[in-house]
Amino acid sequence: MTDYRVQAGEAQEDQVTAMIEKYTAPVPSSIYLGLALASIAASVTLQLTQKEKANSALFVGQWVAPFLLLGIYNKMVKQHGSDAKAQQPLNG
């Protein structure tokens, strides 16, 4: 059976990704968690205050997952770096 897994250092991130990560990595992970919790609170508030249409409450409620995913990505970049090849020790 052929192994198709990508090993560390086989694939590189582009410079756009590296630039974005340079600016977002200093942001504390608690900010993303706070944004997710604020989205939940805003969604519940909109649901309770709007009697006819709840479209905006549902829209704001859908922000929770992207904020949490951004927080996870941010945490992974902080722990592992954006590019495994850059972390490999130089032989020489």
N, C-alpha and C positions, 0 to 999 in steps of 0.2 A: 504494500500500500504506500502510495506517495505521500510525503509530508509537505504540505503547502503552507505551514506556519511561517510567519515573518519573524526572524530572529533579531535581537537587539543590534542596532547599527546597520541593518540591511536597508532600511528606508529612512529618508531624511525629511524633516519638515521644511517648508519653504520659508522665505524671509518674512512674508506677511504674517504667518502664524507666529513666528518668533517675535516679531514686533508687538503683536497684540498681547502675547503672553508676558512680554517685558513690562507692559503697562498694567495688566490685570493681576499679575502674581502678587504685587504688594497689597492688594485688597484683602482684608481679613475674610476668612470663610464665614464668620458670623454675620457679615453684611448680607451675603446671599441667603442665609437662613432667616435673617430679619426681614428681607424682602419677601420671602415665601410666606412667612407668618403674617406680614402686613397685607399680602394679597388675599390670604384667607379671611382676615378680619374685614377687609374692604368688600370682599365678595358677600360675606354674611350680612354686612351693613346694607349693601345695595339690595340684597334679597329681601331684607326686612322692611326697607323704606319704599321700595317700588312695588306697588300693588298690581299694576297692569302688565308691564313687560319686565321680564327678568333677564333679558339678553345681556345687558351690561354686567350683571352679577355673574353670569356664566362665563363671559369673556374674561373678566378679571380673575375668576377662579381658576381659569386655565393657565394663568401665569405661574402658578405654584411650581409645577413640574419643571419648566425651563429654568427658573431660578435655582431650584435644587440641583439640577443637572449642571448648570454653570458653576455652582459651588463645588460639586464633586470634581469637575474638570480642573478648576482652579487649585483644589487641594492636591490632585494628582500631579499637576505641573510643579507645584512647590516641592513635593516629595521626590519625584522621579526626574524632573526636568522635562523639557519639551523634545529633546532629541537624544536618544541613547548613544549615538555615535560620538556626540560631544563629550559624553561622560567617560568614555573608555580611556584608560591610561595610555599615554604615548610610549611606544617602545623605542628607546633610543638614547 
